[in-house]
Amino acid sequence: MIKFSWEFHATNENYKRMKSTTEIFGKYENQDVHLFTMENDNGVTLKLMDFGATVTSVTIPDAKGNPISIACGFNNFDDYLSEAYKANAPYFGCTVGRYCSQIKNARYSLDGNDYLLVNNCGDNNLHGGAVGFDKKMWKAKAIEGDNKTGVEFSLISHNMEEGFPGTVNVIVTIELNNDNEIIINYKGVSDKDTPLSMTNHSYFNLSGFKNTVESHHVKVYTDERLEADETGACTGGIIDVTGTIEDLRNGQVIKKVHDEIGDGFEHFYIFDNKDEKLQKVAEVSELDFGRSLTVYSTEPCMLFYTGKYTSDNLMRHENEKYGKYRGFACETHRWPNGPNIEGSPKSITKSNETYKSTTVYKLNW
């Protein structure tokens, strides 16, 4: 295995040394897949690969300084191509696009034209289709900034891929800084009007996978969520959750909500953020271990998902097994099924307009 390394130095007086390395992780269609590893001064390690612009690992130190894994993923690239993983399709850590979540009946109309998309989720289009951004090899390069280091991923999505119009140039940067933040910035420009909604699909477990996430405490800072139909596609209806078990503004233990609704979370919470400012949208805590993840985003929607469909057959290794309720995801994006919902915010990116989005995951322990 070939490994390269570099060290980034800054003049900030609080800065020590951030370490970054890259190595060959595997091969996909005769191309080398690279694994980028970043470590900050506080012992947080972030690993990314250029297949799917994917977060493969996040570790933080425990009370004794030992690394604790808190994000679903694999140590071997071939596990991402296994039949067990493909059959379950949990999208661990990947960049999702061209349009995340479901588009009803895999079709939409724009300016008098009907567009038929690939139906890879029953009759619906899910996460960009059968070969979305998560299954692409991205161009990748290491980047450095003031007190942070990361990777810039770039991709060209060609006209009518998976049925989506327009050739889109996409750049996604994922960075780690010394404030224990994972910062994700998305940009995209299309030569035609097109649906565009990207997210990162990481799953977290703040107990280090010792327990399910049902012991976690969750806050989501809104009183509204989107209605979904029996297929999982959003209808455009808005549900006021004020005073219900799904009102998470003051926080709820996940198991309490699961027990009352008789199911896991798969809830699309929406936020009033017309100016697209970076704002705090959610916080998930594991009180027994004193760990938390705070989510900031410019996006109008966040799926809070507790992995109710994740297969029990998936694991990083014997001491880190996945499965139902073993990871939660905070996926920030545009409204699901937005191209079919009148008034959904910025579901269509206009020709030569720049799509922009930022999400920050801040780790605390």
C-alpha positions as CSV (number, residue, x, y, z in Angstrom):
1,M,0.0,0.0,0.0
2,I,1.4,3.4,-1.0
3,K,1.1,6.2,1.5
4,F,1.9,9.8,1.2
5,S,1.8,12.4,4.0
6,W,2.0,16.1,4.6
7,E,1.8,18.3,7.6
8,F,0.1,21.7,7.6
9,H,1.5,24.5,9.8
10,A,-0.3,27.8,10.7
11,T,0.7,30.8,12.7
12,N,-2.4,30.8,15.0
13,E,-1.0,30.7,18.5
14,N,-3.5,28.0,19.5
15,Y,-2.4,25.8,16.6
16,K,0.0,23.0,17.0
17,R,0.1,20.6,14.1
18,M,-2.6,19.0,11.9
19,K,-1.6,15.8,10.2
20,S,-2.8,14.6,6.9
21,T,-2.0,11.5,4.8
22,T,-3.3,9.8,1.7
23,E,-3.0,6.2,0.6
24,I,-4.4,3.8,-2.0
25,F,-7.6,2.3,-0.5
26,G,-8.6,0.0,-3.4
27,K,-9.6,-0.1,-7.0
28,Y,-12.8,0.7,-8.8
29,E,-13.2,0.1,-12.5
30,N,-9.4,0.1,-12.9
31,Q,-9.0,3.4,-11.0
32,D,-7.2,3.8,-7.8
33,V,-9.4,4.7,-4.9
34,H,-7.7,7.1,-2.4
35,L,-8.2,7.3,1.3
36,F,-7.4,10.7,2.9
37,T,-6.8,10.8,6.7
38,M,-6.9,14.1,8.7
39,E,-6.1,14.5,12.4
40,N,-6.5,17.7,14.4
41,D,-4.7,18.7,17.5
42,N,-7.5,17.4,19.8
43,G,-7.3,13.8,18.6
44,V,-10.2,13.9,16.1
45,T,-9.5,11.8,13.0
46,L,-11.6,12.1,9.8
47,K,-11.1,9.7,6.9
48,L,-12.5,10.4,3.4
49,M,-12.4,8.5,0.1
50,D,-12.8,9.7,-3.5
51,F,-15.3,7.0,-4.4
52,G,-18.6,8.8,-3.6
53,A,-16.8,11.6,-1.9
54,T,-17.4,9.5,1.2
55,V,-16.7,9.9,4.9
56,T,-15.4,6.4,5.9
57,S,-14.5,7.1,9.5
58,V,-14.7,9.6,12.3
59,T,-13.0,9.0,15.6
60,I,-12.7,11.1,18.8
61,P,-10.7,10.4,22.0
62,D,-12.4,8.8,25.0
63,A,-11.7,9.8,28.6
64,K,-8.3,8.0,28.5
65,G,-7.3,9.5,25.1
66,N,-8.0,6.3,23.1
67,P,-9.7,6.7,19.7
68,I,-13.5,5.9,19.6
69,S,-15.2,5.3,16.3
70,I,-18.5,7.2,16.1
71,A,-19.5,7.0,12.3
72,C,-20.6,4.0,10.2
73,G,-18.2,2.9,7.5
74,F,-15.6,0.3,6.6
75,N,-11.9,-0.2,6.8
76,N,-11.7,-2.1,3.5
77,F,-12.9,-0.6,0.2
78,D,-14.3,-4.0,-1.0
79,D,-16.9,-3.9,1.8
80,Y,-18.6,-0.9,0.0
81,L,-19.0,-3.2,-3.0
82,S,-20.2,-6.3,-1.2
83,E,-23.5,-7.9,-2.0
84,A,-24.7,-7.4,1.6
85,Y,-24.0,-3.7,1.4
86,K,-25.5,-3.2,-2.0
87,A,-28.6,-5.2,-1.1
88,N,-29.2,-2.9,2.0
89,A,-28.0,0.3,0.4
90,P,-27.5,2.4,3.6
91,Y,-25.3,5.0,1.8
92,F,-22.8,5.2,4.6
93,G,-21.0,8.5,4.6
94,C,-21.4,9.3,1.0
95,T,-22.2,12.5,-1.0
96,V,-25.7,12.1,-2.3
97,G,-26.9,13.7,-5.6
98,R,-28.1,14.8,-8.1
99,Y,-31.2,15.1,-5.9
100,C,-31.4,13.4,-2.5
101,S,-34.3,11.6,-1.0
102,Q,-37.3,10.6,-3.2
103,I,-38.9,12.2,-6.2
104,K,-42.4,10.9,-6.6
105,N,-43.0,8.5,-9.6
106,A,-39.5,9.3,-10.8
107,R,-40.7,12.3,-12.8
108,Y,-41.3,16.0,-12.8
109,S,-42.3,18.8,-15.1
110,L,-40.4,22.0,-15.8
111,D,-41.2,24.8,-18.3
112,G,-43.7,22.5,-20.1
113,N,-41.3,19.6,-20.4
114,D,-41.7,16.3,-18.7
115,Y,-38.6,14.5,-17.4
116,L,-38.6,10.8,-16.6
117,L,-36.0,9.8,-14.1
118,V,-34.6,6.4,-13.1
119,N,-37.0,4.6,-10.7
120,N,-34.7,2.9,-8.2
121,C,-37.0,3.0,-5.2
122,G,-40.3,1.3,-6.2
123,D,-41.8,3.8,-8.6
124,N,-39.8,6.7,-7.2
125,N,-36.4,8.1,-7.8
126,L,-34.1,7.9,-4.7
127,H,-30.8,9.8,-4.1
128,G,-30.2,10.6,-7.7
129,G,-31.0,7.2,-9.2
130,A,-29.3,3.9,-9.7
131,V,-25.9,5.5,-10.3
132,G,-25.9,8.7,-8.3
133,F,-23.0,10.8,-7.0
134,D,-22.4,8.2,-4.3
135,K,-21.3,5.7,-6.9
136,K,-19.0,8.0,-8.9
137,M,-15.3,8.4,-8.8
138,W,-14.6,12.0,-7.9
139,K,-11.5,14.0,-8.6
140,A,-9.9,14.8,-5.3
141,K,-7.1,17.0,-4.0
142,A,-5.9,17.8,-0.5
143,I,-6.5,21.4,0.6
144,E,-5.2,23.5,3.4
145,G,-6.6,26.5,5.1
146,D,-6.2,28.6,8.2
147,N,-6.3,26.1,11.1
148,K,-8.0,23.4,9.0
149,T,-7.3,20.8,6.4
150,G,-9.4,18.7,4.1
151,V,-10.2,17.5,0.6
152,E,-11.8,19.1,-2.4
153,F,-13.8,16.7,-4.5
154,S,-15.0,17.6,-8.0
155,L,-17.4,15.9,-10.4
156,I,-19.0,16.5,-13.8
157,S,-22.5,15.1,-14.0
158,H,-23.5,14.9,-17.7
159,N,-26.7,15.9,-19.4
160,M,-29.5,13.4,-18.9
161,E,-27.6,11.2,-16.5
162,E,-30.3,9.2,-14.6
163,G,-32.8,11.4,-16.5
164,F,-31.7,14.7,-15.1
165,P,-31.2,17.6,-17.6
166,G,-28.1,19.7,-17.8
167,T,-24.4,19.1,-17.4
168,V,-23.5,20.1,-13.8
169,N,-20.1,20.9,-12.5
170,V,-20.0,20.1,-8.8
171,I,-17.4,20.8,-6.1
172,V,-17.7,19.5,-2.5
173,T,-15.1,20.3,0.1
174,I,-14.9,18.4,3.4
175,E,-12.6,19.9,6.1
176,L,-11.7,19.3,9.7
177,N,-10.5,22.1,12.0
178,N,-9.2,22.5,15.5
179,D,-12.6,23.5,16.8
180,N,-13.6,19.9,16.2
181,E,-15.9,20.8,13.3
182,I,-16.4,18.9,10.1
183,I,-17.3,21.6,7.5
184,I,-19.0,20.6,4.3
185,N,-19.4,23.1,1.4
186,Y,-21.2,22.3,-1.8
187,K,-21.2,24.2,-5.1
188,G,-22.7,23.4,-8.4
189,V,-23.3,25.1,-11.8
190,S,-25.5,23.7,-14.5
191,D,-25.9,24.7,-18.2
192,K,-29.7,23.9,-17.9
193,D,-32.3,24.3,-15.2
194,T,-32.1,21.2,-13.2
195,P,-33.1,19.7,-9.8
196,L,-30.1,19.8,-7.5
197,S,-30.0,18.9,-3.8
198,M,-26.9,17.4,-2.2
199,T,-26.2,16.0,1.3
200,N,-23.8,13.9,3.2
201,H,-25.2,10.6,4.4
202,S,-23.1,9.9,7.5
203,Y,-24.5,7.9,10.3
204,F,-23.3,8.5,13.9
205,N,-23.4,6.7,17.2
206,L,-22.0,8.7,20.1
207,S,-21.7,5.7,22.4
208,G,-19.0,4.4,20.0
209,F,-21.4,1.6,19.0
210,K,-21.6,0.2,22.5
211,N,-25.4,0.9,22.5
212,T,-28.1,1.7,20.0
213,V,-28.8,5.4,19.4
214,E,-32.1,5.0,21.3
215,S,-30.3,6.2,24.5
216,H,-29.4,9.5,22.7
217,H,-31.1,12.7,23.4
218,V,-32.1,14.8,20.3
219,K,-33.1,18.4,19.7
220,V,-34.3,19.8,16.4
221,Y,-35.0,23.5,16.3
222,T,-38.2,23.8,14.4
223,D,-41.9,23.1,14.9
224,E,-42.6,21.9,11.4
225,R,-42.0,18.8,9.4
226,L,-43.0,17.6,5.9
227,E,-45.8,15.1,5.4
228,A,-44.8,11.9,3.5
229,D,-47.1,9.5,1.7
230,E,-47.1,5.7,1.9
231,T,-44.1,5.4,-0.5
232,G,-42.0,7.8,1.6
233,A,-42.2,10.7,-0.9
234,C,-43.1,14.1,0.5
235,T,-46.5,15.5,-0.5
236,G,-45.9,19.2,0.1
237,G,-48.1,19.1,3.2
238,I,-46.6,20.7,6.3
239,I,-47.3,19.2,9.8
240,D,-47.2,21.4,12.9
241,V,-45.6,19.2,15.5
242,T,-46.1,21.7,18.4
243,G,-46.8,19.9,21.6
244,T,-46.5,16.4,20.1
245,I,-43.9,13.7,20.8
246,E,-42.2,14.8,17.5
247,D,-41.7,18.3,18.7
248,L,-37.9,18.1,19.5
249,R,-37.2,21.8,20.3
250,N,-36.8,21.1,24.0
251,G,-35.3,17.6,23.4
252,Q,-36.5,14.0,23.6
253,V,-34.9,10.7,24.3
254,I,-35.0,8.8,21.0
255,K,-36.4,5.6,22.5
256,K,-39.3,7.5,24.1
257,V,-40.3,8.8,20.6
258,H,-39.7,5.4,19.0
259,D,-42.0,3.8,21.6
260,E,-44.8,6.3,21.2
261,I,-44.8,6.4,17.3
262,G,-44.1,2.7,17.0
263,D,-41.4,3.2,14.5
264,G,-38.0,4.8,14.0
265,F,-37.3,8.4,12.9
266,E,-37.5,9.1,9.2
267,H,-38.7,12.7,9.7
268,F,-38.0,15.7,7.3
269,Y,-37.9,18.7,9.6
270,I,-38.1,22.1,7.8
271,F,-36.6,25.5,8.8
272,D,-37.5,29.1,8.0
273,N,-34.2,30.2,6.4
274,K,-34.9,32.3,3.4
275,D,-31.6,34.1,3.6
276,E,-29.7,30.8,3.7
277,K,-27.7,31.7,6.7
278,L,-25.7,29.2,8.6
279,Q,-27.9,28.4,11.6
280,K,-28.1,25.7,14.3
281,V,-30.7,23.2,13.3
282,A,-30.1,20.1,15.6
283,E,-28.1,18.7,18.5
284,V,-27.8,15.0,19.5
285,S,-26.2,14.0,22.8
286,E,-25.2,10.8,24.5
287,L,-25.4,11.8,28.1
288,D,-23.8,8.7,29.6
289,F,-20.5,9.5,27.7
290,G,-20.9,13.3,27.7
291,R,-20.6,13.5,23.9
292,S,-22.7,15.5,21.5
293,L,-23.0,16.4,17.8
294,T,-24.3,19.9,16.9
295,V,-25.5,20.5,13.3
296,Y,-25.4,23.9,11.6
297,S,-26.8,24.3,8.1
298,T,-27.9,26.8,5.4
299,E,-30.4,24.3,4.1
300,P,-34.2,24.5,4.5
301,C,-34.7,20.8,5.5
302,M,-33.1,18.1,7.5
303,L,-33.9,14.4,7.5
304,F,-33.5,13.0,11.0
305,Y,-33.1,9.2,10.5
306,T,-32.4,6.5,13.1
307,G,-31.3,3.7,10.7
308,K,-34.5,1.7,11.0
309,Y,-33.7,-0.1,7.7
310,T,-30.0,-0.7,8.4
311,S,-29.0,-4.4,8.0
312,D,-27.7,-6.3,11.1
313,N,-25.3,-8.0,8.7
314,L,-23.1,-4.9,8.3
315,M,-20.1,-4.1,10.5
316,R,-16.7,-2.5,10.5
317,H,-15.4,-5.4,12.6
318,E,-16.6,-7.6,15.4
319,N,-16.5,-4.8,17.9
320,E,-18.3,-2.3,15.7
321,K,-21.5,-3.9,14.4
322,Y,-24.3,-1.9,12.7
323,G,-28.0,-2.6,12.2
324,K,-31.3,-1.2,13.2
325,Y,-31.1,1.9,15.4
326,R,-27.3,1.6,15.5
327,G,-26.7,5.0,13.8
328,F,-28.5,8.3,13.3
329,A,-28.2,10.6,10.4
330,C,-28.8,14.4,10.1
331,E,-29.1,14.9,6.4
332,T,-29.5,18.5,5.4
333,H,-30.9,19.3,2.0
334,R,-33.6,20.9,-0.2
335,W,-37.2,19.6,0.2
336,P,-37.6,15.9,-0.9
337,N,-39.8,15.7,-4.0
338,G,-39.2,19.4,-4.3
339,P,-39.4,19.5,-8.1
340,N,-43.1,18.4,-7.8
341,I,-44.0,20.7,-4.9
342,E,-45.0,24.2,-5.7
343,G,-43.1,26.8,-3.6
344,S,-40.5,24.4,-2.4
345,P,-37.3,26.5,-1.8
346,K,-34.6,26.4,-4.4
347,S,-35.4,22.8,-5.6
348,I,-34.4,23.8,-9.1
349,T,-31.1,25.4,-9.8
350,K,-31.3,27.7,-12.8
351,S,-29.0,27.6,-15.7
352,N,-25.6,29.2,-14.8
353,E,-26.9,30.0,-11.3
354,T,-24.5,28.8,-8.5
355,Y,-25.9,26.2,-6.1
356,K,-24.4,26.7,-2.7
357,S,-24.8,24.9,0.6
358,T,-22.9,24.6,3.8
359,T,-23.3,22.1,6.7
360,V,-21.2,21.9,9.8
361,Y,-21.0,19.0,12.3
362,K,-19.5,20.1,15.5
363,L,-18.2,17.4,17.9
364,N,-18.1,17.9,21.7
365,W,-17.0,15.5,24.4
